[in-house]
Amino acid sequence: MQDYHSFLAEVLIPEEQLKARIQELGEEISRDYAGKQILAICILRGGVMFLTDLIRHIQPLVAIDFMGVSSYGVGSRSSDGHVRITLDLTTSIGGKHVLIVEDIIDSGNTLASVIEMLQTRHPASLEVCTLLNKASRREVDIPIKYCGFVIPDKFVFGYGLDMDEFYRNLPFIGVVDLEKYEAKD
């Protein structure tokens, strides 16, 4: 396994900046949902670290559930908006205040499909909270109510985001130097 230092181009968002912004998001969500119960839906796998840190800063009651989503498209294209649910919710969202918690929003195609599907389940409200927003790559409009950071179009990893399923446990968001990264065999 390659040590991340060998392909780390830069630390885009250091640990302390992540912690401070996540606390701010939790406080904002707490104000907006005062007196309500929240069902936070984490989109797996990248959103897990963000979800656990975020809910520690939310004051209203929070229940959690998880959803696994796989996008598919033609050839090497990641998605043209078609998604396959690999893990569905175990909780009914009808009449509940749902907060989708996502690690990163890129084109928006996959999340747009998830939002459309969840709307058919009749939540009382449905909002999106993302840690990272690659707004320059957006292909469809996504109503993001809570955003941690708008980032440039760079390949990022760490703090839940992976490189070949590894490096999610790093406490910062780093940028990959793809010329130096050697994919595992």
Secondary structure in CASP SS format (residue, H / E / C, confidence):
PFRMAT SS
TARGET T0000
AUTHOR 0000-0000-0000
METHOD secondary structure of the structure
MODEL  1
M C 1.00
Q C 1.00
D C 1.00
Y H 1.00
H H 1.00
S H 1.00
F C 1.00
L E 1.00
A E 1.00
E E 1.00
V E 1.00
L E 1.00
I E 1.00
P C 1.00
E H 1.00
E H 1.00
Q H 1.00
L H 1.00
K H 1.00
A H 1.00
R H 1.00
I H 1.00
Q H 1.00
E H 1.00
L H 1.00
G H 1.00
E H 1.00
E H 1.00
I H 1.00
S H 1.00
R H 1.00
D H 1.00
Y C 1.00
A C 1.00
G C 1.00
K C 1.00
Q C 1.00
I E 1.00
L E 1.00
A E 1.00
I E 1.00
C E 1.00
I E 1.00
L E 1.00
R C 1.00
G C 1.00
G C 1.00
V H 1.00
M H 1.00
F H 1.00
L H 1.00
T H 1.00
D H 1.00
L H 1.00
I H 1.00
R C 1.00
H C 1.00
I C 1.00
Q C 1.00
P C 1.00
L C 1.00
V E 1.00
A E 1.00
I E 1.00
D E 1.00
F E 1.00
M E 1.00
G E 1.00
V E 1.00
S E 1.00
S E 1.00
Y E 1.00
G C 1.00
V C 1.00
G C 1.00
S C 1.00
R C 1.00
S C 1.00
S C 1.00
D C 1.00
G C 1.00
H E 1.00
V E 1.00
R E 1.00
I E 1.00
T E 1.00
L E 1.00
D C 1.00
L C 1.00
T C 1.00
T C 1.00
S C 1.00
I C 1.00
G C 1.00
G C 1.00
K C 1.00
H E 1.00
V E 1.00
L E 1.00
I E 1.00
V E 1.00
E E 1.00
D E 1.00
I E 1.00
I E 1.00
D C 1.00
S C 1.00
G C 1.00
N H 1.00
T H 1.00
L H 1.00
A H 1.00
S H 1.00
V H 1.00
I H 1.00
E H 1.00
M H 1.00
L H 1.00
Q H 1.00
T C 1.00
R C 1.00
H C 1.00
P C 1.00
A C 1.00
S E 1.00
L E 1.00
E E 1.00
V E 1.00
C E 1.00
T E 1.00
L E 1.00
L E 1.00
N E 1.00
K C 1.00
A H 1.00
S H 1.00
R H 1.00
R C 1.00
E C 1.00
V C 1.00
D C 1.00
I C 1.00
P C 1.00
I E 1.00
K E 1.00
Y E 1.00
C E 1.00
G E 1.00
F E 1.00
V E 1.00
I C 1.00
P C 1.00
D C 1.00
K C 1.00
F C 1.00
V E 1.00
F E 1.00
G E 1.00
Y C 1.00
G C 1.00
L E 1.00
D C 1.00
M E 1.00
D C 1.00
E C 1.00
F E 1.00
Y C 1.00
R C 1.00
N C 1.00
L C 1.00
P C 1.00
F C 1.00
I E 1.00
G E 1.00
V E 1.00
V E 1.00
D C 1.00
L C 1.00
E C 1.00
K C 1.00
Y C 1.00
E C 1.00
A C 1.00
K C 1.00
D C 1.00
END
